[in-house]
Amino acid sequence: MSSCVICGGSDFKLIYEGAVRDGAYGTLRHGASIDECMQCGVQKLAEKDCTPASYYETGQYREILKQSLVISKAVLEQDDMQRFTLDVLGSNTLRNMSMLDVGCGVGSLLDMTRSISGSQIGIEPCAPYLESLTKRGYRVFPSLSDAVKDNVKGIDWAFSIQVIEHVDNPREFLEEILSLLKPGGKVLISTPNRNDILMSLLKEEFPSFFYRTQHRWYFNDDSLSECAELAGFEVINIHYIHRYGLANTLLWLKEKSPKGRNKMPGIDSMADHFWKGYLENNKQSDTIYIELKAPEND
C-alpha cells in the first residue's frame, strides 16, 4: 500500500507471511502477506490475495465458503449469527424505527425485526439473495452507493454484521452509512477480533485459519474505533462477544483444527459461561461489536 485509505499513513510493517484460508476450511492460498499500518493499527491482506469483488455479486463467494444460495437453507445458516446481534442490541429498541442492514445476506436480521421496526432497507450485492429479498417485499439495493443515489436518508438504526472486513475502503464504507442516518442515528458494526485468544495460544497454526482471502481488513478495538471516528462517528460502546464454548478452544489446542461447537465430556454450560465471560472481559473474544452514533445537529 502506498498510503492507508483509513488514516493516510505511509508507514507499514509486514506482520504475517504465509498461508491463509481460501474459502472453506482445508483450502489454502500460500505466499500471502499481511501489512499493518503503523499509524492507525489496521492490518490489510495484500490486494493480490483478496477475493475479487465480482464473487460477491454472483454468489461465488458463498459457494467457495460452502454456504447455500438456496434461500430456505441460507436462512438457517445465517440466523445463527444474528442472535448475537440481538443480544448486543440489548435494551435498545427498534420499535417503529427505520432500520438499514448493510450486507443483509438472505435477510435474517430483517426478518427478525420486521414485526417491530417501522421500516426496513437492505443492502446486498449477491444476486440470488437480492432477488429473494425483493420478492419478499423488502426495499433493497445492491450497494450503499445505490442507496445514496436513491436519496435514502433519515435512518434511525443501521447494522452491518461481519461486512467491514470485506470492503475496499472501510472508512469510506462507514462514511456512506453515516450519510444515510438521521442526526443522532446509530449503527452497530461487527467484525472478527484479531486479538482472538487463539491468535496468542496457537501462533503457528491459527493465523492461517484466521487470515483469509475473503477478508481484506483485520481490526482490534483500537483500530476499529479510530476508523469509525475518522469517518465522523462517535463511539458509544464496544462489545466483545465470544461465540464458542470452552471445548472449541481445548479442541483447537489438542487437534490444531476447527471443531465449531462440538462438545467435550465434562465441559458443561457453566464452564462455557465462565470461559466466554473471561474472554469478553479481557477483550480476547472472537468477535467485536462497535456501537456508533452520528453527530447531532448543532
C-alpha positions in Angstrom: 0.0 0.0 0.0 1.3 3.5 -0.9 -0.9 5.0 1.9 -3.5 3.8 4.3 -7.0 4.5 3.0 -8.2 4.9 6.6 -5.8 7.3 8.1 -3.4 8.3 5.2 -0.4 6.8 6.9 2.5 5.7 4.8 4.5 3.5 7.3 3.7 -0.2 7.1 5.1 -3.3 8.7 4.9 -6.8 7.4 3.3 -8.8 10.3 2.5 -12.1 8.6 3.6 -14.0 5.5 2.4 -17.5 4.7 -0.7 -19.5 4.0 -4.2 -18.0 4.5 -7.6 -19.7 4.3 -9.1 -19.6 0.8 -12.8 -20.3 1.3 -14.0 -23.2 3.5 -11.5 -24.8 5.9 -9.0 -27.1 4.2 -8.2 -24.9 1.2 -5.2 -22.5 1.5 -3.6 -19.8 -0.5 0.2 -19.9 0.0 2.5 -16.9 -0.1 0.0 -14.4 1.2 1.1 -11.4 3.2 -0.5 -9.0 5.8 0.8 -5.5 6.5 -0.1 -3.3 9.5 -0.4 0.5 9.3 1.8 1.9 12.0 -0.4 5.0 12.3 -3.9 3.6 12.8 -3.1 0.0 13.5 -5.3 -1.7 10.9 -4.0 -4.8 9.2 -4.6 -5.5 5.5 -4.2 -8.5 3.3 -2.2 -7.9 0.1 -4.5 -7.0 -2.7 -3.2 -9.8 -4.9 -4.6 -12.3 -2.3 -8.0 -10.8 -2.0 -11.3 -12.3 -3.3 -12.5 -10.5 -6.4 -15.4 -8.1 -5.9 -17.4 -9.9 -8.6 -17.6 -13.0 -6.4 -19.9 -11.2 -4.0 -22.4 -10.3 -6.8 -22.7 -13.7 -8.4 -22.8 -15.7 -5.2 -19.4 -17.4 -5.9 -18.2 -16.0 -2.6 -20.9 -18.1 -0.8 -20.1 -21.1 -2.9 -16.4 -21.2 -2.1 -17.3 -21.0 1.6 -19.8 -23.9 1.1 -22.7 -21.6 2.1 -26.0 -22.2 0.4 -27.6 -20.0 -2.2 -30.9 -21.9 -1.7 -32.9 -19.5 0.3 -34.5 -21.9 2.8 -31.1 -23.3 3.7 -29.3 -20.0 3.7 -31.8 -18.6 6.2 -31.0 -21.3 8.7 -27.2 -20.8 8.2 -27.4 -17.1 8.7 -30.0 -17.0 11.5 -27.4 -18.2 14.0 -25.1 -15.2 13.6 -27.9 -12.7 14.2 -28.9 -14.0 17.6 -25.6 -12.5 18.9 -26.5 -9.2 17.2 -29.9 -9.1 19.0 -28.1 -9.9 22.3 -25.8 -6.9 21.8 -28.7 -4.7 20.9 -30.0 -5.4 24.3 -32.2 -2.7 25.8 -32.0 -0.5 22.6 -35.3 -0.6 20.9 -36.2 -0.7 17.2 -39.9 -0.2 17.8 -41.3 1.9 14.9 -37.8 2.9 13.8 -36.4 2.8 10.3 -33.6 0.3 10.0 -30.9 -0.5 7.5 -28.9 -3.7 7.2 -25.8 -3.4 5.1 -24.7 -6.8 3.8 -28.0 -8.3 4.9 -27.4 -11.6 3.2 -30.6 -13.6 2.8 -32.4 -11.2 5.2 -32.2 -12.9 8.6 -32.0 -9.7 10.6 -34.6 -8.0 8.5 -37.0 -10.9 9.1 -36.3 -11.0 12.8 -37.1 -7.3 13.3 -39.8 -6.9 10.7 -42.7 -7.1 13.1 -41.3 -4.4 15.4 -39.3 -1.9 13.3 -41.1 0.7 11.3 -39.4 0.1 8.0 -36.5 -2.0 6.7 -34.0 -1.5 3.9 -31.3 -4.0 2.9 -28.1 -3.6 1.1 -26.9 -6.9 -0.6 -24.8 -7.5 -3.7 -25.5 -11.2 -4.1 -27.9 -11.5 -7.0 -29.8 -14.7 -5.8 -30.4 -13.2 -2.3 -31.3 -9.8 -3.8 -34.0 -11.4 -5.9 -35.5 -13.2 -2.9 -35.4 -10.1 -0.8 -37.3 -8.1 -3.4 -39.9 -10.9 -3.8 -40.5 -10.8 0.0 -41.3 -7.1 -0.1 -38.1 -5.6 1.2 -36.7 -2.4 -0.2 -33.2 -3.4 -1.2 -30.1 -2.1 -3.1 -27.1 -3.9 -4.4 -24.7 -1.3 -2.8 -24.6 1.6 -0.5 -23.8 4.0 -3.3 -27.1 2.9 -5.0 -29.0 3.8 -1.8 -27.2 7.2 -1.6 -28.2 7.9 -5.3 -31.8 7.0 -4.5 -31.7 9.6 -1.7 -32.2 7.3 1.2 -31.9 9.4 4.4 -33.1 9.6 7.9 -32.3 6.0 9.0 -32.7 5.5 12.8 -30.6 2.3 13.2 -28.1 0.7 10.8 -26.5 -2.7 11.1 -23.6 -4.2 9.3 -22.6 -7.6 10.6 -19.3 -9.2 9.5 -19.0 -7.0 6.4 -16.5 -4.2 7.0 -13.6 -6.6 6.8 -14.6 -7.4 3.2 -14.9 -3.9 1.7 -12.4 -2.0 -0.4 -12.3 1.0 1.9 -13.6 0.7 5.5 -13.6 4.5 6.2 -15.5 5.3 3.0 -17.9 2.4 3.8 -18.7 4.0 7.2 -18.9 7.5 5.7 -21.6 6.2 3.3 -23.6 4.6 6.1 -23.3 7.9 8.0 -24.8 9.8 5.1 -27.9 7.6 5.3 -28.5 8.2 9.0 -30.6 10.9 10.7 -28.7 13.2 13.1 -28.1 11.1 16.2 -28.8 7.9 14.4 -26.9 4.8 15.4 -25.1 1.9 13.8 -23.9 -1.4 15.0 -20.9 -2.9 13.3 -19.3 -6.3 13.9 -16.1 -7.9 12.7 -13.7 -10.7 13.7 -11.4 -9.7 16.6 -7.7 -10.1 15.7 -7.0 -10.3 19.4 -8.9 -13.6 19.5 -7.4 -15.8 22.3 -6.3 -18.4 19.7 -4.1 -15.9 18.0 -1.9 -15.9 21.1 -2.3 -19.5 22.1 -1.6 -21.0 18.6 0.8 -18.6 17.0 1.9 -21.1 14.4 -1.3 -22.8 13.5 -4.2 -20.3 14.0 -3.1 -17.4 11.8 -3.5 -19.5 8.6 -7.1 -20.1 9.7 -7.9 -16.6 10.9 -6.5 -14.7 8.0 -8.4 -15.5 4.8 -8.8 -14.3 1.2 -12.3 -13.0 1.8 -11.1 -10.5 4.4 -9.1 -7.5 3.3 -9.0 -5.9 6.7 -8.3 -7.1 10.3 -9.2 -4.9 13.3 -8.8 -4.8 17.0 -10.8 -2.5 19.2 -8.4 0.5 18.8 -8.1 0.4 15.0 -11.8 -0.1 14.6 -12.6 2.8 16.9 -10.1 5.1 15.0 -11.6 4.1 11.7 -15.1 5.0 13.0 -14.0 8.3 14.4 -12.2 9.3 11.3 -15.4 8.5 9.3 -17.3 11.0 11.5 -18.9 8.8 14.2 -18.9 9.0 17.9 -18.0 5.6 19.5 -20.7 4.8 22.1 -19.7 1.3 23.2 -17.6 -1.7 22.2 -18.9 -5.2 22.9 -16.6 -8.2 23.0 -18.6 -11.3 22.0 -17.3 -14.9 22.1 -19.5 -17.2 20.1 -17.9 -20.6 21.1 -17.6 -22.6 24.2 -14.6 -23.8 26.1 -14.5 -27.1 24.1 -13.7 -25.2 21.0 -10.5 -23.8 22.5 -9.5 -27.1 24.0 -10.1 -29.0 20.7 -8.0 -26.4 18.9 -5.2 -26.9 21.3 -5.5 -30.6 21.1 -6.1 -31.2 17.4 -4.9 -27.9 15.8 -8.1 -27.6 13.7 -11.6 -26.1 14.0 -14.4 -28.1 15.5 -17.0 -25.4 15.7 -19.4 -26.0 18.6 -18.5 -29.7 19.1 -18.8 -30.7 22.8 -16.4 -32.4 25.1 -17.2 -34.7 28.1 -17.0 -32.7 31.3 -17.5 -29.3 29.8 -20.9 -28.0 30.7 -22.8 -24.8 30.2 -21.3 -23.3 33.5 -17.8 -23.8 32.2 -18.8 -22.3 28.8 -20.4 -19.3 30.5 -17.3 -18.7 32.6 -14.9 -19.0 29.7 -16.9 -16.7 27.4 -17.2 -14.1 30.2 -13.4 -14.3 30.9 -12.5 -13.8 27.2 -15.0 -11.0 26.7 -13.8 -9.2 29.9 -10.2 -9.5 28.6 -11.0 -8.4 25.1 -9.9 -11.7 23.6 -13.3 -12.8 22.2 -13.6 -13.9 18.6 -15.8 -11.0 17.6 -16.0 -7.3 18.2 -19.3 -5.3 18.0 -18.9 -1.5 18.0 -21.9 0.8 18.6 -21.6 4.2 16.9 -23.6 7.4 16.8 -24.0 10.0 14.1 -23.4 13.6 15.1 -26.4 15.6 16.3 -27.4 18.8 14.5 -25.9 21.9 16.1 
